[in-house]
Amino acid sequence: MAAVATRDQAVARRLHGRASRLFEPRTVSLEDSILTVWRDLVEQGRAECPVCGGPMAPAAEGGCSGCGARLGSGAEPAPRSPETS
């Protein structure tokens, strides 16, 4: 199978005026979404889960009550196994 690239003038006209950069976001980025959740957790102690939309508490309080997602800084210690306690 072969492929041939051609310049379609109709497509070029439709694309004119769109984002000038390849990766210019048109919607909220994942980073912005997570930072908003993080800010809400810090300021209000609660936020909307970015995974399922359920109520979310800080990771130390269990995270999302809907899906179990947790948002943490990575500085939290790993849970200890019962054998090492």
DOFIDREN-749356 format. One line per field, with one value per atom (N, C-alpha, C): atom name; chain; x, z, y. Coordinates in pm, whole numbers, plus 50000, padded with zeros to 5 digits. Example, Ala and Ser with C-alpha at 12.3 -4.5 7.8 and 13.67 -1.06 7.14 Angstrom:
a c(N, CA, C, N, CA, C)
c c(A, A, A, A, A, A)
east c(51319, 51230, 51320, 51285, 51367, 51290)
up c(50780, 50780, 50780, 50708, 50714, 50787)
north c(49431, 49550, 49670, 49775, 49894, 50003)
# end
This chain:
a c(N, CA, C, N, CA, C, N, CA, C, N, CA, C, N, CA, C, N, CA, C, N, CA, C, N, CA, C, N, CA, C, N, CA, C, N, CA, C, N, CA, C, N, CA, C, N, CA, C, N, CA, C, N, CA, C, N, CA, C, N, CA, C, N, CA, C, N, CA, C, N, CA, C, N, CA, C, N, CA, C, N, CA, C, N, CA, C, N, CA, C, N, CA, C, N, CA, C, N, CA, C, N, CA, C, N, CA, C, N, CA, C, N, CA, C, N, CA, C, N, CA, C, N, CA, C, N, CA, C, N, CA, C, N, CA, C, N, CA, C, N, CA, C, N, CA, C, N, CA, C, N, CA, C, N, CA, C, N, CA, C, N, CA, C, N, CA, C, N, CA, C, N, CA, C, N, CA, C, N, CA, C, N, CA, C, N, CA, C, N, CA, C, N, CA, C, N, CA, C, N, CA, C, N, CA, C, N, CA, C, N, CA, C, N, CA, C, N, CA, C, N, CA, C, N, CA, C, N, CA, C, N, CA, C, N, CA, C, N, CA, C, N, CA, C, N, CA, C, N, CA, C, N, CA, C, N, CA, C, N, CA, C, N, CA, C, N, CA, C, N, CA, C, N, CA, C, N, CA, C, N, CA, C, N, CA, C, N, CA, C, N, CA, C, N, CA, C)
c c(A, A, A, A, A, A, A, A, A, A, A, A, A, A, A, A, A, A, A, A, A, A, A, A, A, A, A, A, A, A, A, A, A, A, A, A, A, A, A, A, A, A, A, A, A, A, A, A, A, A, A, A, A, A, A, A, A, A, A, A, A, A, A, A, A, A, A, A, A, A, A, A, A, A, A, A, A, A, A, A, A, A, A, A, A, A, A, A, A, A, A, A, A, A, A, A, A, A, A, A, A, A, A, A, A, A, A, A, A, A, A, A, A, A, A, A, A, A, A, A, A, A, A, A, A, A, A, A, A, A, A, A, A, A, A, A, A, A, A, A, A, A, A, A, A, A, A, A, A, A, A, A, A, A, A, A, A, A, A, A, A, A, A, A, A, A, A, A, A, A, A, A, A, A, A, A, A, A, A, A, A, A, A, A, A, A, A, A, A, A, A, A, A, A, A, A, A, A, A, A, A, A, A, A, A, A, A, A, A, A, A, A, A, A, A, A, A, A, A, A, A, A, A, A, A, A, A, A, A, A, A, A, A, A, A, A, A, A, A, A, A, A, A, A, A, A, A, A, A, A, A, A, A, A, A)
east c(50085, 50000, 50090, 50055, 50133, 50048, 50115, 50047, 50111, 50028, 50077, 50025, 50115, 50076, 50053, 49939, 49909, 49860, 49871, 49823, 49681, 49588, 49447, 49417, 49382, 49358, 49241, 49139, 49025, 49068, 49152, 49201, 49288, 49375, 49462, 49380, 49271, 49186, 49119, 49075, 49010, 49108, 49233, 49333, 49386, 49374, 49423, 49348, 49423, 49360, 49350, 49384, 49386, 49514, 49540, 49658, 49784, 49865, 49987, 50098, 50084, 50182, 50116, 50196, 50144, 50078, 50138, 50088, 50022, 49969, 49899, 49764, 49745, 49623, 49498, 49390, 49261, 49168, 49209, 49130, 49223, 49168, 49248, 49341, 49468, 49565, 49551, 49607, 49608, 49679, 49790, 49865, 49778, 49708, 49622, 49510, 49455, 49348, 49397, 49513, 49569, 49607, 49665, 49702, 49579, 49469, 49345, 49293, 49295, 49253, 49343, 49474, 49571, 49541, 49521, 49493, 49365, 49260, 49134, 49152, 49230, 49255, 49328, 49426, 49503, 49417, 49344, 49268, 49138, 49069, 48935, 48927, 49029, 49028, 48945, 48885, 48803, 48817, 48791, 48798, 48715, 48695, 48629, 48736, 48715, 48812, 48830, 48956, 48978, 48955, 48939, 48918, 48770, 48693, 48551, 48454, 48504, 48417, 48356, 48389, 48336, 48407, 48360, 48425, 48562, 48660, 48796, 48846, 48911, 48976, 49126, 49208, 49352, 49388, 49500, 49541, 49550, 49595, 49608, 49473, 49365, 49230, 49160, 49231, 49174, 49152, 49167, 49151, 49005, 48977, 48841, 48755, 48638, 48547, 48476, 48480, 48413, 48497, 48622, 48705, 48834, 48866, 48986, 49112, 49100, 49218, 49274, 49406, 49472, 49567, 49573, 49663, 49758, 49885, 49982, 50109, 50194, 50318, 50428, 50406, 50512, 50600, 50581, 50662, 50601, 50483, 50418, 50490, 50509, 50575, 50486, 50548, 50474, 50410, 50293, 50230, 50321, 50326, 50409, 50330, 50397, 50329, 50317, 50216, 50196, 50317, 50395, 50509, 50622, 50635, 50747, 50709, 50586, 50543, 50579)
up c(50000, 50000, 50000, 49921, 49913, 49962, 50009, 50053, 49984, 49946, 49879, 49955, 49991, 50060, 49957, 49964, 49875, 49957, 49904, 49974, 49928, 50019, 49990, 50030, 49936, 49963, 50059, 50051, 50142, 50286, 50309, 50444, 50491, 50406, 50442, 50483, 50414, 50449, 50585, 50614, 50742, 50858, 50835, 50940, 50965, 50867, 50883, 50996, 51087, 51198, 51324, 51316, 51436, 51513, 51611, 51697, 51613, 51651, 51576, 51613, 51729, 51772, 51772, 51752, 51748, 51878, 51992, 52120, 52201, 52137, 52209, 52256, 52387, 52438, 52409, 52376, 52355, 52473, 52557, 52675, 52796, 52911, 53033, 53025, 53057, 53053, 53175, 53167, 53281, 53398, 53371, 53477, 53547, 53470, 53529, 53611, 53563, 53637, 53772, 53773, 53897, 53993, 53940, 54025, 54088, 54015, 54069, 54183, 54163, 54268, 54390, 54365, 54474, 54553, 54481, 54547, 54630, 54574, 54647, 54773, 54762, 54879, 54989, 54949, 55047, 55108, 55024, 55072, 55141, 55088, 55138, 55210, 55194, 55255, 55179, 55071, 54986, 54841, 54747, 54604, 54528, 54399, 54311, 54252, 54260, 54210, 54059, 54012, 53868, 53791, 53862, 53796, 53777, 53887, 53879, 53908, 53957, 53989, 54127, 54203, 54338, 54436, 54560, 54661, 54699, 54709, 54740, 54862, 54950, 55068, 55050, 55132, 55121, 55133, 55074, 55072, 55211, 55308, 55446, 55505, 55448, 55496, 55407, 55313, 55232, 55086, 55043, 54902, 54860, 54741, 54685, 54745, 54791, 54848, 54739, 54615, 54505, 54441, 54405, 54330, 54402, 54512, 54588, 54540, 54438, 54389, 54501, 54501, 54603, 54534, 54584, 54530, 54643, 54626, 54731, 54673, 54759, 54716, 54686, 54722, 54706, 54829, 54921, 55042, 55154, 55130, 55232, 55244, 55365, 55380, 55326, 55275, 55223, 55341, 55320, 55429, 55473, 55601, 55653, 55651, 55620, 55622, 55766, 55796, 55934, 55989, 55901, 55947, 56002, 55953, 55995, 56110, 56155, 56262, 56396)
north c(49884, 50000, 50123, 50222, 50345, 50462, 50565, 50686, 50804, 50899, 51018, 51139, 51230, 51353, 51462, 51525, 51637, 51754, 51871, 51990, 52018, 52002, 52028, 52172, 52255, 52397, 52418, 52335, 52349, 52326, 52226, 52197, 52313, 52362, 52473, 52596, 52624, 52739, 52717, 52595, 52567, 52580, 52540, 52544, 52684, 52772, 52909, 52978, 53039, 53107, 53022, 52897, 52813, 52837, 52757, 52774, 52789, 52885, 52908, 52811, 52746, 52646, 52510, 52409, 52272, 52232, 52269, 52223, 52334, 52434, 52539, 52483, 52476, 52413, 52494, 52424, 52488, 52460, 52368, 52332, 52332, 52305, 52298, 52178, 52200, 52091, 52001, 51883, 51790, 51856, 51922, 51989, 52094, 52176, 52277, 52215, 52104, 52036, 51986, 51922, 51868, 51981, 52089, 52201, 52267, 52272, 52327, 52239, 52107, 52015, 52030, 52037, 52051, 52179, 52291, 52418, 52410, 52350, 52335, 52251, 52145, 52060, 52138, 52219, 52296, 52406, 52480, 52595, 52558, 52456, 52424, 52290, 52207, 52075, 51974, 52015, 51928, 51973, 51882, 51915, 51813, 51840, 51744, 51654, 51524, 51426, 51443, 51454, 51467, 51337, 51226, 51097, 51070, 51078, 51039, 51153, 51267, 51379, 51372, 51270, 51255, 51347, 51349, 51433, 51377, 51466, 51424, 51498, 51425, 51479, 51463, 51530, 51509, 51360, 51322, 51181, 51122, 51203, 51154, 51117, 51172, 51142, 51039, 50981, 50874, 50906, 51032, 51066, 51070, 51019, 51023, 50913, 50952, 50852, 50773, 50822, 50754, 50644, 50679, 50582, 50545, 50614, 50582, 50653, 50739, 50812, 50899, 50912, 50994, 51089, 51209, 51310, 51348, 51313, 51340, 51398, 51447, 51511, 51410, 51286, 51186, 51179, 51275, 51279, 51195, 51143, 51062, 50928, 50879, 50749, 50638, 50537, 50422, 50348, 50289, 50212, 50098, 50074, 49965, 49835, 49730, 49600, 49553, 49471, 49423, 49347, 49282, 49203, 49290, 49414, 49499, 49592, 49592, 49682, 49628)
# end
